[in-house]
Amino acid sequence: MEYPSYSNSVICPALDIAPANAPPDLFASELSFFASHPWTASLLSAPDTIPFLPSCRNPQSSAHDQLFGNSLNNARGLTHFLSYFRAPSVEVAKDPSHNITEIVVLVSVGEGVSGYPGIVHGGIVTALLDESMGTIFDLNGTLGKDARAFKTSNVTGGIDVKFLKHVPTDSVLCITAIAEKIDGRKTTVRGEMKDEQGQLLASCSSKWVALKPSL
């Protein structure tokens, strides 16, 4: 049996991951934006933090990741996007037996993703949570982790979102995704979206399923 090929375009200079097709200033410009805001700068400067740009913002082609990488990637949409995780060392981060089970996504949302004026559309909130949770698989697959779930692409099997407060446009959001249980091809992941004040705006639980190997 062979697993479907796992390929993506994560950018992570700290781990010497730089796809050939990546624009040379893409990662640096996103890091610079979030480093210029005191709140997100403090998150990125915390000990053991390793920032990276997920594949959804560096599409492999015009057929990959077009929602986040193209359609919403503009001055009125999701204007800036960056992820990070924590590991005590580069060696631990790259260790195939050490799964990265928690990642954080920082995103700046513009006025073009509103439903009601000044409020981010609920479908966009759901998409952001879903994409953030999927970034766990994106990162672990890139790092060649041993777990079955990270050997190939995963799809969302189900998602349950709770909308707790209005999510304002023209704001920066912090989304945390945690893989709570990895059981063969199935992974349970939860996500939380917070604002700069630490208010919980939305949360979700989800089930993910890894693609089957071909015979």
C-alpha positions in Angstrom: 0.0 0.0 0.0 1.1 3.5 -0.7 0.0 6.7 0.9 -1.2 9.5 -1.4 1.7 11.9 -1.8 1.8 14.6 0.8 2.9 18.0 -0.6 2.5 21.5 0.5 4.2 24.9 0.6 4.8 25.8 4.2 7.4 28.5 4.7 9.4 28.3 8.0 12.9 29.9 7.9 13.6 28.8 11.5 13.5 25.2 10.3 15.1 25.9 6.9 11.8 25.3 5.1 11.6 27.5 2.0 9.8 26.2 -1.1 11.3 27.2 -4.4 8.1 28.8 -5.6 7.8 31.1 -2.5 8.0 34.9 -3.2 11.2 36.0 -1.4 9.5 38.6 0.8 6.2 36.8 1.6 7.1 35.4 5.0 9.1 38.5 6.0 6.3 40.9 5.2 3.7 38.9 7.2 6.1 38.6 10.2 6.8 42.3 10.0 3.1 43.2 10.1 2.4 41.2 13.3 5.7 42.2 14.9 4.6 45.8 14.5 1.6 45.3 16.8 2.3 45.1 20.5 -0.2 42.4 21.2 0.9 40.0 18.5 4.5 41.0 18.9 4.4 39.7 22.5 2.9 36.4 21.3 5.6 36.0 18.7 8.4 36.9 21.1 7.4 34.3 23.7 10.1 31.7 24.5 10.3 28.7 22.1 8.0 30.3 19.5 8.6 29.2 15.9 6.6 31.2 13.3 5.7 29.8 9.9 3.5 30.6 6.9 1.0 27.8 6.1 0.4 26.5 2.7 -3.0 28.3 2.4 -1.1 31.6 1.9 1.5 30.3 -0.4 -0.5 28.2 -2.9 1.4 25.5 -4.9 -0.5 26.5 -8.1 -3.6 28.3 -9.4 -5.6 25.3 -8.5 -4.5 24.9 -4.8 -5.6 26.9 -1.8 -7.3 29.6 -3.8 -9.8 30.7 -1.1 -7.2 31.8 1.4 -4.3 32.3 -1.0 -6.1 34.3 -3.6 -9.8 35.1 -3.3 -9.6 36.4 0.3 -6.0 37.5 0.2 -6.5 41.2 -0.5 -6.8 44.6 1.2 -10.4 44.1 2.1 -10.3 40.4 3.0 -7.8 38.5 5.1 -5.1 41.2 4.8 -2.3 39.4 6.8 -1.9 35.8 8.0 0.8 34.0 10.0 1.1 30.9 12.2 3.3 29.8 14.9 3.9 26.8 17.3 6.1 26.2 20.2 9.0 23.7 20.6 11.9 23.8 23.0 14.4 23.4 20.1 14.7 22.9 16.4 15.7 19.3 17.0 12.5 18.6 18.9 10.4 20.3 16.3 12.0 18.1 13.6 11.9 14.9 15.6 9.5 12.5 13.6 8.2 11.0 16.9 7.3 14.4 18.4 3.9 15.5 17.1 3.1 19.3 17.0 -0.4 19.2 18.6 -1.0 22.9 19.1 -0.6 25.8 16.6 -1.8 29.4 16.6 -2.9 31.4 13.6 -2.8 35.2 13.6 -5.1 36.9 11.0 -6.0 40.5 10.2 -9.6 40.7 8.8 -10.7 43.6 6.6 -14.2 45.1 6.0 -14.7 43.0 2.9 -15.5 39.8 4.9 -18.5 41.3 6.7 -22.1 40.0 6.8 -23.8 42.6 8.9 -21.8 45.9 8.7 -18.7 45.7 10.9 -19.1 42.1 11.7 -17.3 39.2 10.1 -19.6 36.8 8.3 -20.3 33.6 10.2 -19.2 31.5 7.2 -15.8 33.3 7.2 -15.5 32.6 11.0 -16.1 28.9 10.3 -13.7 28.8 7.4 -11.0 30.5 9.5 -11.5 27.9 12.3 -11.5 25.1 9.8 -8.3 26.3 8.0 -6.5 26.9 11.3 -7.3 23.3 12.5 -6.1 22.0 9.1 -2.8 23.8 9.6 -1.9 21.2 12.2 -1.8 18.6 9.5 -0.1 20.9 7.1 2.7 21.5 9.5 3.2 18.0 10.8 3.0 16.6 7.3 5.7 19.0 6.2 7.9 17.9 9.1 7.5 14.3 8.3 5.9 13.2 11.5 5.5 9.4 12.1 1.8 9.5 13.1 -0.5 7.9 10.5 -2.7 11.0 10.4 0.2 13.1 9.2 1.4 10.8 6.4 -1.1 12.2 3.9 -3.8 14.9 3.4 -6.7 15.1 5.8 -10.3 16.2 5.3 -12.8 17.7 7.7 -15.2 14.9 8.7 -17.4 17.2 10.8 -17.3 20.5 12.6 -19.4 22.0 15.3 -19.0 25.8 15.7 -20.3 27.9 18.6 -20.6 31.7 17.9 -20.2 33.4 21.2 -19.6 37.1 20.4 -19.6 39.3 17.3 -16.3 39.1 15.4 -15.4 42.7 14.3 -14.0 43.5 10.9 -10.8 45.6 10.7 -9.3 43.7 13.6 -6.6 41.1 14.4 -7.7 37.7 15.6 -5.9 34.9 17.4 -7.0 31.3 16.6 -5.6 28.4 18.5 -6.0 24.8 17.2 -5.3 21.8 19.3 -5.3 18.1 18.3 -6.8 16.4 21.3 -6.8 12.8 20.1 -5.0 11.1 17.3 -6.4 7.6 16.6 -5.1 6.1 13.4 -6.7 7.9 10.5 -9.0 9.9 12.8 -8.1 13.0 14.7 -10.2 15.1 17.1 -9.3 18.8 17.0 -10.7 21.8 18.8 -10.3 25.5 18.0 -10.8 28.9 19.7 -10.9 32.4 18.2 -10.0 35.3 20.5 -9.6 39.0 20.1 -6.8 41.3 21.5 -8.6 41.5 24.8 -8.6 37.8 25.2 -12.4 37.5 24.7 -13.5 34.2 23.3 -15.4 35.0 20.2 -16.0 31.5 18.7 -15.1 27.9 19.5 -15.4 24.6 17.7 -14.8 20.9 17.8 -14.1 18.8 14.8 -13.3 15.4 13.4 -10.7 14.9 10.7 -10.0 11.9 8.6 -6.7 11.0 6.7 -7.0 9.8 3.2 -6.6 6.1 2.7 -3.5 4.6 1.1 -3.9 3.2 -2.4 -3.6 -0.5 -3.0 
